[in-house]
Amino acid sequence: MRSVKHSIGLSLIALALLLGILCVANFAQAMDYFLSENEILYRDEAIIFTLSTVLSLISVFFGSLALALGIIEDSINKLHQKLLDKL
């Protein structure tokens, strides 16, 4: 049975993957604007690219943390159950 932390962790990692796809798309579009020397559009796209990158990294961090805590919690629960069964 999966714990809530597993579900939250996997959801955040999925969100990070979607944000990562957005980062790549925005980076490609920003480079296109940069090469056309349209500085106003480039700045806007660079801001979006930076924000999506930061959000993606934050999401990966917290998703991995939640997933790790869920795995640790499950391990502790299994160990606790084994100790209770021995008593």
Contacts in CASP RR format, 6 or more apart in sequence:
PFRMAT RR
TARGET T0000
AUTHOR 0000-0000-0000
METHOD contacts of the structure
MODEL  1
MRSVKHSIGLSLIALALLLGILCVANFAQAMDYFLSENEILYRDEAIIFT
LSTVLSLISVFFGSLALALGIIEDSINKLHQKLLDKL
3 70 0 8 1.000
3 73 0 8 1.000
3 74 0 8 1.000
5 66 0 8 1.000
5 67 0 8 1.000
5 69 0 8 1.000
5 70 0 8 1.000
5 73 0 8 1.000
6 66 0 8 1.000
6 67 0 8 1.000
6 70 0 8 1.000
6 71 0 8 1.000
6 74 0 8 1.000
8 63 0 8 1.000
8 66 0 8 1.000
9 62 0 8 1.000
9 63 0 8 1.000
9 64 0 8 1.000
9 65 0 8 1.000
9 66 0 8 1.000
9 67 0 8 1.000
10 63 0 8 1.000
10 67 0 8 1.000
11 63 0 8 1.000
12 59 0 8 1.000
12 60 0 8 1.000
12 62 0 8 1.000
12 63 0 8 1.000
12 66 0 8 1.000
13 59 0 8 1.000
13 60 0 8 1.000
13 63 0 8 1.000
13 64 0 8 1.000
13 67 0 8 1.000
15 59 0 8 1.000
16 56 0 8 1.000
16 57 0 8 1.000
16 59 0 8 1.000
16 60 0 8 1.000
16 63 0 8 1.000
19 52 0 8 1.000
19 53 0 8 1.000
19 55 0 8 1.000
19 56 0 8 1.000
19 59 0 8 1.000
20 52 0 8 1.000
20 53 0 8 1.000
20 56 0 8 1.000
22 52 0 8 1.000
22 56 0 8 1.000
23 49 0 8 1.000
23 52 0 8 1.000
23 53 0 8 1.000
23 56 0 8 1.000
26 45 0 8 1.000
26 48 0 8 1.000
26 49 0 8 1.000
26 52 0 8 1.000
27 49 0 8 1.000
29 45 0 8 1.000
30 42 0 8 1.000
30 45 0 8 1.000
30 46 0 8 1.000
30 48 0 8 1.000
30 49 0 8 1.000
33 41 0 8 1.000
33 42 0 8 1.000
33 45 0 8 1.000
34 42 0 8 1.000
END
